[in-house]
Amino acid sequence: MGTRMEVAQLENRMNTEDYRKLQGLFVDPSGAPRSLSRAEFINLAWSSVGRGSKEEYGLLFDSVVVTQEHRGLLLDIDAVKEEGRVDWGGLCSFLLLELSDKVKNTRSSSVPCWKPPRTLTCPHRDPVQKVLYLQSSGQYLTVSKGGTVGLRDREDMSLLHTHRLQNSTVTPKDLWVTDMVLLHNVNKIAVSFTSKEVCFYDLLSKVEFSCKYKLQGLKFTPWCLDYWVDPSQPDQAVLTIGDIGGQVSALYFTSAEISLFERLSLRMDSDSADIVLWDDLVKGKHHCCYTVTHRAHAPAWVRKVRYLGSLEAFMSCSTRPQSSMVIGWREKESRSLRVTSFFTKRGVWDMDHHHGLNLIATAGVDHQVLLWNPYVTSEPVCRLVGHTSPIAAVQFMQTKQQLLSYSKDKVLCLWDVSLQKCVHRLAGVFPKTQEDTHTILFLHEERQLLLLSFNSLLLLLETTREEKRTSSHEHPVTCVLYNSLFRQVVSSDSASSVICWLADTGQKVKQFYRCHGNAEISAMALDGTQTRLFTAGADGEVKVWDFNGRCLHRMNAGLGRAVEISQVLLLKRSILVMGWERMLTVFRLHSFSQSFVEPSEWKGGVQHRSDVLCAAFQPPQTLVTGSYDGEIIVWNNSTEKALRKLRPHAEHREGHFTDSPLCVNGKEDSDNSDAITALFFIPERTTAVAAAGGADLVSCGASGVVRLWNTVHSCLVGQFTAHNKDLGSIVTTVSPCGKYLVTADREGTLKTWDIQHYCLEPCDGVTKETPTLLCRFRPHLDRVTHLETCLHGDTLLLLSASSDCSVALSYLPGSSIGLFGQEEQWCLERPAPLHPQQEPQRNQRDQGGQGRERTPPVPSETLPDLGPNTPAEGGEWTEENFYSGEELTV
């Protein structure tokens, strides 16, 4: 069994002359190209190049053969060739593939580095309705719900001047502005009011904001406006109005620079504004403009309208699912509209269009950002998932392939559209306001500033520079493990890829593709010898691989169905798989005489009332399982008999095993606050500790709560809230020494807690005191999907995987080292403390002593190496050499 770790180092040491020597080996004396066997390649390369060892050239040869045959884990091949041979083309292809993978892996997205947010002085107490940029003067214009206009300086956004818009139609206390747009080609602004009118104010008149026209007689209250000017013909312009009756109306101006409307009569109001009646426009009495309308959104309110000049179409959105987004297409040489509707589950708050990509982004009430092709109504191009509350605003960055989205739980996300992933997430910097806060998002790309309104507050975000963010994977990472035998890190992603990394440098060693076809890898585990990798896919199978990329066994966990596997637990004589039903799925060791392995019957039967999501094992025979409804069951693993039940809200007497009927799987309720997603026995806490009343088991899951249990007395000993409950489910892990508990949430934040003495002694009732928080840091931009602690030599490390496509390495209790795949490699060979608790980020409250470390297990028994002539399927594993006896979890 080989590893590519040494090969990667060999390739880095070789120069151009070395590769020329290698090329010469693949030419026979007559000058004809030839291929080499493994023995020939090793002997010739080692003697000719004079760099590296024979073992390194052997590993290089093996990697080239595997890559030539099935580029990573593409197929479950029956066997490799009887005698693999390599030619110069095959070696070059392998080296180019390695280089291509490295380039892809280091591909980074530019993300903004924000200055500290700044709150701007506002001249009013009512909500800000719109922010405009006046290109002619370089100043910014804001308008409030009460009609107060503020003019701001372009340099520091300071307030220069305020003015109250006049509208004699209503009394000042009843004035309510709904929207405002800039008519930059005629130096006017159009403002819509709840009095069912649109007023046009002149920006250049001697009298400030004098009203020139009043468009009256609208059937419904106008709620949103948009203005577009033909760049090649400034006389041609379109004003679009969306109202609360579900109607989208457009005014086409044909001579805007001369006059927006004709003066049909001398009718004026007390503001000296010309009155324009909507009915006159519809009847065509104004020859310089005409109207087109549709009511596809009725009876819902139109939330936003846009005219797309490149498509000659109107797009609009509403919170009505059947007409979440509507595009009205202009028919050629006609004033009628052809309407197409786009469906979403709960409707849309906002939308935007990217001119270069011709994509429309919608801000969903269902927490999703959808990207649409305007010509395809059946389904979106992609879904950007990461928000946990309704999305209030979206805005494309037109000069980049990036998108901003802001949700009502005050989280701002920056998405890379080409990668379809979140590359930056900003939270915790926005002001605390009521839940129904009116928020608008204004982006000025040229100056790289962002304005967000929170009712009457304006928050300014400016960038200082752009940082480069590395992606370890091309898709969200689902799991990460540490292989102590090869000193490597193994990670998996939602696109069914597995990557091996050097822990010492962060460099990629190899990548395996399509391990489960297109199905996501949801869990992984290593056997006790660290030479076999178990991957669980959403296709319902668990596969066993060697590190040459061969599938040795396929375990039929889902019985032919696609199921959600949450964990694979390896025990001495069996393998437990769980996640989709109330009973454990077990595979006995004797079943592995075949390549396709069927599950056996779990003797304990169904005891849980909901799906089993996780499990943990403590020698010699204690097994615990946790379910979706928050129930924990303690089993005797030898007899597979259920012994005790533990629940956070006691439903039965301590130690009493109920025979009540089992309820139907409650997984339909995705907001279950009691769901247990991870269980860990605390190392170094023996059965004697539990017998004395101390906690020996940790559980976590929804609502950000961590609980500590006593499995002997079947009771809850302590619990605390590690993360905000609004962030949903958390993940956790416990260090090998039992001193550190690490938790992580959906925002990418990690917290390290000192639990060395926490709930160690029995006490009356449930302890709700929070353990000492040692460190809080944020190596990720999105949800952390998996945590793993490990001893790398004498250094205690933390691995974290995230939906932001990165895998991070940190010292414990909390000092970031870097992201795997980053361009600048790190070096762990420098002197480092066993537990770097003196790091500057450490919380000053940490006064606890150091726990005793547990060295990584050295397997006393190893699996027989399956050589290149050994069939990949049907390999027989015996009970004596299958595992080293330690449990491994994901």
Secondary structure, DSSP 8 states (H G I E B T S, - for coil): ---SHHHHHHHHH--HHHHHHHHHHTB-TTS-B--EEHHHHHHHHHHHH--S-HHHHHHHHHHHHHHHHHTTTS---S---SS-EE-HHHHHHHHHHHHHHHHHHH-EEEEEEE---EEE--S-SS-EEEEEEETTTTEEEEEETTSEEEEE-TTT--EEEEEE---TTS-GGG--EEEEEEETTTTEEEEEETTTEEEEEESSSSSTTEEEEEEE--SS-EEEEEEEE-SS-TT-EEEEEEETTS-EEEEEESSTTT-SS---S--B-TT--EEEEHHHHHTT--TTEEEEEE-TTTTS---EEEEETTTTEEEEE-S-GGGSEEEEEE-TT-S-EEEEEE--SS-EEEEEEETTTTEEEEEETTSEEEEE-TT--SS-SEEEE--SS-EEEEEEETTTTEEEEEETTTEEEEEETTTTEEEEEEES-S----TT----EEEETTTTEEEEEETTEEEEEEEEEEEEEE-SSSS-EEEEEEETTTTEEEEEETTS-EEEEETTT--EEEEE--TTTTS-EEEEEE-TTS--EEEEETTS-EEEE-TTS-EEEEE-TTTTS-----EEEE-SSEEEEESSSSS-EEEEGGGGGSSEE--B--TT----SS-EEEEEEETTTEEEEEETTS-EEEEETTTTEEEEEE-SS--S-TT-----------TT-TT-TT-EEEEEE-TT--HHHHHTT---EEEEEGGGEEEEEETTTTEEEEEEE-S-GGG---EEEE-TTS-EEEEE-TTS-EEEEE-SSTT-S--SS-B----EEEEEE---SS-EEEEEEEEETTEEEEEEEETTS-EEEEETTTEEEEETT-SS---TTS---SS-TTSTTS-TT--------------SS------TTS-SSS----HHHH--S--B--
